[in-house]
Amino acid sequence: MPEIWLNYGPTDVVLDIKAENLEQKIDADGETLPDTEIKSKLESLDISKPTEFVVLNTSESVRKTLSIILERYEEKSIPKPSILADKKTVNEIKNYFPEHDSISEFSNMEESSSKLVFVGEMEFDGLFGYETIATRLLKKFGGELMLSAYEKRKGNLPSPGQDVENFQIANNFANKFCICSRDRKTCCTFKDLNNCFTISNL
């Protein structure tokens, strides 16, 4: 029986796990797009209007996507936009872009008068099946709806990579802000008064 050692504060916790429980590999359908196609999709983003970019999680894909977007601002000689980040990731985003002087905490969706562009990477999630922009917004701002999503879980075992009912609660919550959340690898979601669309499969 394999042993797995997990860090827990100043000590380690040892887990004995049956070998057959380690045989299943969780994977998601989708393809990794080449950089040229990613850049082509990001060209559809209108950067002529006041825009703020909201980053709810960090990864190499998120860093690369933001870099491509910021390069467009430089190419067109447009002042770089503000970047808003979750409190726990603000310092990491600042490390990504040390010369960018407008990076601050994202705490309220209603405070911004600019168009919000959400950048995030989809991951597996034990409760929702997938962690997306919609689920992250629900966890951050959903309150009672988050409790409702937890109550709709089927059993107490995690369901990563599965299509579960409570995921729709997150989508419905995000739709109130005209946010689409059908992301695969990295997703840039665009919210303005009249239009909402998603670049997926990045």
KESE-160150 format. One record per residue (C-alpha): residue number from 1; residue in one letter; x, y, z. Coordinates in Angstrom, 3 decimals. Example, Ala and Ser with C-alpha at 12.3 -4.5 7.8 and 13.67 -1.06 7.14 Angstrom:
[1, 'A', [12.300, -4.500, 7.800]] [2, 'S', [13.670, -1.060, 7.140]] 
END
This chain:
[1, 'M', [0.000, 0.000, 0.000]] [2, 'P', [1.646, 3.281, -1.142]] [3, 'E', [2.330, 6.051, 1.362]] [4, 'I', [1.799, 9.712, 0.544]] [5, 'W', [3.327, 12.366, 2.803]] [6, 'L', [1.490, 15.699, 2.934]] [7, 'N', [2.745, 18.878, 4.545]] [8, 'Y', [0.452, 20.000, 7.348]] [9, 'G', [1.744, 23.111, 9.077]] [10, 'P', [5.117, 22.372, 10.684]] [11, 'T', [4.715, 18.598, 10.376]] [12, 'D', [3.772, 15.886, 7.850]] [13, 'V', [0.728, 13.639, 7.634]] [14, 'V', [1.106, 10.133, 6.217]] [15, 'L', [-1.705, 8.675, 4.100]] [16, 'D', [-1.913, 4.987, 3.222]] [17, 'I', [-3.793, 4.662, -0.070]] [18, 'K', [-4.854, 1.537, -1.909]] [19, 'A', [-2.905, 1.152, -5.154]] [20, 'E', [-6.101, 0.706, -7.197]] [21, 'N', [-7.251, 4.158, -6.090]] [22, 'L', [-4.216, 5.687, -7.801]] [23, 'E', [-4.780, 4.035, -11.174]] [24, 'Q', [-7.429, 6.408, -12.530]] [25, 'K', [-6.180, 9.495, -14.328]] [26, 'I', [-8.498, 12.501, -14.370]] [27, 'D', [-8.287, 14.335, -17.670]] [28, 'A', [-10.390, 16.825, -19.587]] [29, 'D', [-11.205, 17.025, -23.264]] [30, 'G', [-9.685, 19.932, -25.117]] [31, 'E', [-6.672, 20.946, -27.091]] [32, 'T', [-3.706, 23.176, -26.438]] [33, 'L', [-3.663, 25.959, -29.003]] [34, 'P', [-0.379, 27.248, -30.455]] [35, 'D', [0.703, 30.760, -29.494]] [36, 'T', [-0.162, 32.096, -32.944]] [37, 'E', [-3.791, 31.008, -32.594]] [38, 'I', [-4.005, 32.381, -29.060]] [39, 'K', [-2.745, 35.748, -30.290]] [40, 'S', [-5.232, 35.653, -33.160]] [41, 'K', [-8.149, 35.070, -30.784]] [42, 'L', [-6.983, 37.827, -28.445]] [43, 'E', [-6.921, 40.275, -31.366]] [44, 'S', [-10.725, 40.473, -31.081]] [45, 'L', [-10.410, 42.217, -27.714]] [46, 'D', [-11.193, 45.928, -28.134]] [47, 'I', [-8.495, 47.680, -26.103]] [48, 'S', [-9.485, 51.166, -27.256]] [49, 'K', [-12.079, 51.420, -24.468]] [50, 'P', [-11.249, 51.766, -20.747]] [51, 'T', [-10.623, 48.218, -19.543]] [52, 'E', [-9.546, 46.527, -16.337]] [53, 'F', [-8.241, 42.961, -16.293]] [54, 'V', [-9.327, 40.734, -13.422]] [55, 'V', [-7.116, 37.744, -12.545]] [56, 'L', [-8.689, 35.213, -10.174]] [57, 'N', [-5.929, 32.586, -10.245]] [58, 'T', [-2.316, 32.354, -11.351]] [59, 'S', [-0.496, 29.937, -13.630]] [60, 'E', [1.984, 29.998, -16.484]] [61, 'S', [-0.922, 30.057, -18.973]] [62, 'V', [-2.457, 33.079, -17.255]] [63, 'R', [0.902, 34.863, -17.217]] [64, 'K', [1.414, 34.173, -20.927]] [65, 'T', [-2.097, 35.344, -21.822]] [66, 'L', [-1.671, 38.593, -19.900]] [67, 'S', [1.742, 39.131, -21.520]] [68, 'I', [0.222, 38.816, -24.992]] [69, 'I', [-2.503, 41.310, -24.104]] [70, 'L', [-0.083, 43.831, -22.595]] [71, 'E', [2.139, 43.546, -25.691]] [72, 'R', [-0.824, 44.710, -27.779]] [73, 'Y', [-1.112, 47.815, -25.620]] [74, 'E', [2.570, 48.568, -26.194]] [75, 'E', [2.324, 47.976, -29.923]] [76, 'K', [-0.574, 50.422, -30.209]] [77, 'S', [1.001, 52.941, -27.779]] [78, 'I', [-2.023, 52.743, -25.484]] [79, 'P', [-1.449, 53.238, -21.724]] [80, 'K', [-1.339, 49.895, -19.950]] [81, 'P', [-4.593, 48.922, -18.214]] [82, 'S', [-5.162, 48.263, -14.534]] [83, 'I', [-4.894, 44.673, -13.342]] [84, 'L', [-7.083, 43.550, -10.456]] [85, 'A', [-6.231, 40.340, -8.640]] [86, 'D', [-7.533, 38.205, -5.833]] [87, 'K', [-5.973, 39.221, -2.511]] [88, 'K', [-3.902, 36.055, -2.200]] [89, 'T', [-2.447, 36.425, -5.702]] [90, 'V', [-1.728, 40.180, -5.889]] [91, 'N', [1.954, 39.787, -4.982]] [92, 'E', [2.410, 36.956, -7.466]] [93, 'I', [0.916, 39.053, -10.268]] [94, 'K', [3.253, 41.891, -9.301]] [95, 'N', [6.149, 39.446, -9.611]] [96, 'Y', [4.924, 38.513, -13.097]] [97, 'F', [4.999, 42.151, -14.203]] [98, 'P', [7.348, 44.113, -11.918]] [99, 'E', [7.278, 47.175, -14.197]] [100, 'H', [3.478, 47.361, -14.206]] [101, 'D', [2.511, 49.986, -11.618]] [102, 'S', [-1.274, 49.514, -11.578]] [103, 'I', [-1.949, 46.171, -9.902]] [104, 'S', [-4.365, 46.083, -6.973]] [105, 'E', [-6.854, 43.865, -5.151]] [106, 'F', [-10.151, 42.885, -6.753]] [107, 'S', [-12.790, 43.204, -4.054]] [108, 'N', [-16.014, 44.519, -5.592]] [109, 'M', [-17.464, 44.025, -9.068]] [110, 'E', [-19.684, 47.079, -8.775]] [111, 'E', [-16.905, 49.607, -8.096]] [112, 'S', [-15.385, 49.609, -11.573]] [113, 'S', [-16.659, 51.977, -14.258]] [114, 'S', [-14.500, 50.277, -16.901]] [115, 'K', [-15.111, 47.132, -18.898]] [116, 'L', [-13.949, 44.097, -16.929]] [117, 'V', [-11.977, 41.366, -18.686]] [118, 'F', [-11.613, 38.157, -16.669]] [119, 'V', [-8.551, 35.998, -17.245]] [120, 'G', [-8.299, 32.583, -15.621]] [121, 'E', [-7.324, 28.966, -16.100]] [122, 'M', [-9.776, 26.105, -15.736]] [123, 'E', [-8.871, 23.478, -13.160]] [124, 'F', [-10.530, 20.438, -11.634]] [125, 'D', [-12.717, 21.014, -8.590]] [126, 'G', [-14.113, 18.462, -6.150]] [127, 'L', [-17.438, 20.273, -5.619]] [128, 'F', [-18.220, 21.778, -9.032]] [129, 'G', [-16.369, 19.321, -11.234]] [130, 'Y', [-14.419, 22.192, -12.780]] [131, 'E', [-13.023, 25.392, -11.290]] [132, 'T', [-13.836, 28.234, -13.682]] [133, 'I', [-14.281, 31.991, -13.558]] [134, 'A', [-17.942, 31.450, -12.663]] [135, 'T', [-17.174, 29.154, -9.709]] [136, 'R', [-14.460, 31.475, -8.417]] [137, 'L', [-16.867, 34.425, -8.526]] [138, 'L', [-19.520, 32.384, -6.743]] [139, 'K', [-17.069, 31.440, -3.982]] [140, 'K', [-15.964, 35.068, -3.615]] [141, 'F', [-19.301, 36.867, -3.844]] [142, 'G', [-22.055, 34.235, -3.815]] [143, 'G', [-22.778, 34.001, -0.084]] [144, 'E', [-25.986, 31.982, 0.364]] [145, 'L', [-25.831, 30.657, -3.191]] [146, 'M', [-22.496, 29.041, -2.369]] [147, 'L', [-24.200, 27.218, 0.488]] [148, 'S', [-26.951, 26.138, -1.892]] [149, 'A', [-24.336, 24.744, -4.302]] [150, 'Y', [-22.765, 22.771, -1.459]] [151, 'E', [-26.143, 21.338, -0.450]] [152, 'K', [-26.761, 20.096, -4.015]] [153, 'R', [-23.651, 17.903, -4.042]] [154, 'K', [-24.248, 14.208, -4.611]] [155, 'G', [-22.698, 12.483, -1.633]] [156, 'N', [-19.541, 13.462, 0.196]] [157, 'L', [-17.008, 12.199, -2.323]] [158, 'P', [-15.311, 14.766, -4.607]] [159, 'S', [-16.390, 14.891, -8.267]] [160, 'P', [-13.471, 16.363, -10.234]] [161, 'G', [-13.944, 16.415, -13.993]] [162, 'Q', [-17.620, 15.444, -13.782]] [163, 'D', [-20.734, 17.264, -14.974]] [164, 'V', [-22.540, 18.006, -11.709]] [165, 'E', [-25.773, 19.879, -10.997]] [166, 'N', [-24.318, 22.500, -8.671]] [167, 'F', [-22.043, 23.795, -11.452]] [168, 'Q', [-25.147, 25.362, -13.012]] [169, 'I', [-25.637, 27.454, -9.859]] [170, 'A', [-22.254, 29.057, -10.501]] [171, 'N', [-23.098, 29.699, -14.151]] [172, 'N', [-26.443, 31.268, -13.255]] [173, 'F', [-24.751, 33.495, -10.684]] [174, 'A', [-22.127, 34.612, -13.214]] [175, 'N', [-24.770, 35.253, -15.892]] [176, 'K', [-26.149, 38.076, -13.762]] [177, 'F', [-22.955, 39.927, -14.620]] [178, 'C', [-23.030, 38.805, -18.275]] [179, 'I', [-20.036, 36.555, -17.702]] [180, 'C', [-19.581, 33.460, -19.843]] [181, 'S', [-17.592, 30.661, -18.305]] [182, 'R', [-17.177, 27.830, -20.773]] [183, 'D', [-13.397, 27.903, -20.434]] [184, 'R', [-11.044, 25.001, -21.101]] [185, 'K', [-7.358, 25.791, -20.688]] [186, 'T', [-7.223, 29.572, -20.265]] [187, 'C', [-10.280, 31.755, -20.682]] [188, 'C', [-10.589, 35.472, -21.299]] [189, 'T', [-14.147, 36.585, -20.678]] [190, 'F', [-15.351, 39.957, -21.832]] [191, 'K', [-18.124, 41.883, -20.079]] [192, 'D', [-19.613, 45.126, -21.326]] [193, 'L', [-23.101, 46.611, -21.555]] [194, 'N', [-24.123, 45.055, -24.849]] [195, 'N', [-21.884, 42.100, -25.523]] [196, 'C', [-20.545, 39.016, -23.828]] [197, 'F', [-18.363, 36.392, -25.419]] [198, 'T', [-15.608, 33.991, -24.464]] [199, 'I', [-12.286, 32.993, -25.934]] [200, 'S', [-12.019, 29.331, -24.980]] [201, 'N', [-9.596, 26.473, -25.510]] [202, 'L', [-6.532, 28.662, -24.938]] 
END
